[in-house]
Every structure is written in structure tokens, then in C-alpha cells.
Amino acid sequence: MNKKIFNIIGWIVLLAVLGSWIVSGYSSWYLLLLPLSYIYFSISDGSIVKLSKLSISKVVLILLALTVSVGIVFILIQLANYVINEKLHLTGGLKTFSQIVAILLSLYPIKFIFGSIVYKIYNAPSRDKS
């Protein structure tokens, strides 16, 4: 398939998550769709081809980093949700706006950390003995 198609599919998944989130409110299962869009974007920029050339230990390290990143984001979002609902007692549009800001603030640090780990693994010199 064309790489542009995977890029478009990744954006469709992200926009569908955003649209359903705005319409029906936040749900933690949306966090499961974010790695799916990341995979589509990885296919579109060719990173997935590099993944097939990596050793098993590096692939396991990437999957472990992804799992830990998603877990940390989930915990941060649950903490923000607790603060917004139980401590601040926000409702309506202010609650939705606060949830969007909280999710964006919790996604970006993890995105940079996970991205730097993947970048270091992809660009590490291979130690193949040829």
C-alpha cells in the first residue's frame, strides 16, 4: 500500500478519537487507539521497515518502552481526572477543556521520552560481526 494511505489512516484514527471524545466524553479506551495511530504513522514514514531489521532484544526494549509510556500516561490522565472531578468539581465545557489540556500535557513528555528511546535504538550502530 502507498505510504500516504497509512498517513491518512493514522490521521483518521486520531480525528475519530478526538471527535468521539468531544461528543461522548473521555474514556480510557481511547488510550488504546493512540498506539494504533502511532503504528500507522510509523508505517507511513518507513520506521516499521527499520523495525524488521532490529534484533529481538531491541524490539522487546521498544515494546517495553511503549508499554511503560502508555501506563504512565494512563496514570497521569487518571490522576488529572480525579483532580478535575473530585477536587475541583468542574462541569460542562470547563471540565471538557480541562480534560483536553490535561491529556495533552500528559502525552507530550511521554511522547518525547518514548521518541528519544526509539531514536536512540534506531540510530545505534549495529554490532554485527560480518
N, C-alpha and C positions, 0 to 999 in steps of 0.2 A: 504494500500500500504506500501511497505517497506520504511523505513526512508532513506535509501541510495538513493532511486529513487528521493525523494524530494530534497536531497542534489545535485544530478546530475542535476535535472531540474533547481535548483537555479543557478548553475554554467553555464548551457546552456544559461539561460536568461542573465546573466552578460556578458558572452562572445559574445552573439549575439548583445547586446547593444554596447559593445566595438568594435566589427567588423564593424557594420553598422555605428558607429560614425567615425571610421577611414576612411571608404570608402566614406561616403556621407557627412561628416562634422557634427558639433554639431547641435543638435536640442533640444529644451526644452522639447519635449515629452518624451525624454529618462528618465527624472526625474520621470515619472510615472511608468516606469518599475522597477526602483530600489526598491520601497516598495514591489513590487510583488516578487522580488528575496528574499527580507528580510522575507517575509511570508513563502516562500519555505524553507529557512534555519531555520526558527522558527519551522516549522513542523518537519524537519529532526532532530533537537536536542531536541524535546519534549517540547519546550516552549509553543506551541499552546495548549497543554493539560492543562498546568498551567493556561492559559488564560481563559479556560472554568470554572475554579474553582474560579475565581476572582469575586468580587462584580461588579455591574453595574458601580458604581462611579469610581472604579479603571480602568475598561475597557475604560470608557469615558476619563479618565485622560491620559491613554496611547494613545488613538486615537488623543486627542488634542495635546499631545507632538509630535506625528508623523506629524500631520498637520503643526504645528508651525516649526518643524525641516525642513520639505520639503519646506515650504515657505521661511525660512531663507536661505537655500541652493540655492533656485531659485533666490533670490535677490542677493546673493553673486556671483552666476555664471553670472547673467545679468550684474552686475557691472564689473566683470572681462572681460566679452565680450565687454562691452563699452570701457574699457581702452585699450584692445588689438586692437580693430578695429578702434576706433575714435581718441584715443590719441597717441598710439604707431604706428598705421598704419602698423601692421605686416602682412605679406603674406606668403603663401606657407607652407613649413614644419615647419618653426619657429612659425607661427601662430597656427598650429595644436598642436605642442609641448607645446606652452604656454597655450592653452586651456585645454589640458590634465592636466598640472601642476595646473592650476587654479581650475579645478574641484576637483582634489584630495585634494588640500589644503582647499577647502571649505567644502568637505564632512567629513573629519576626525574630526574636532572639534565638528560638529553637531552629528556625529556618537557616539562620546564619551559621549556627553551630553545626547542624547536620550538613549543610552545604560545604563548610570548610573541611569536615571529615571526609566527605565524598571526594572533594577536590584533591585532598592530600593522597587519598588512596588511588585515584585515577592517575595522578601525575607522579606517583612514586616510581623511581627507576626499578625496573624488574631485575631480579637476580637469577635469571635463567642461565644455566651453565650450558652453553651451546658449543 
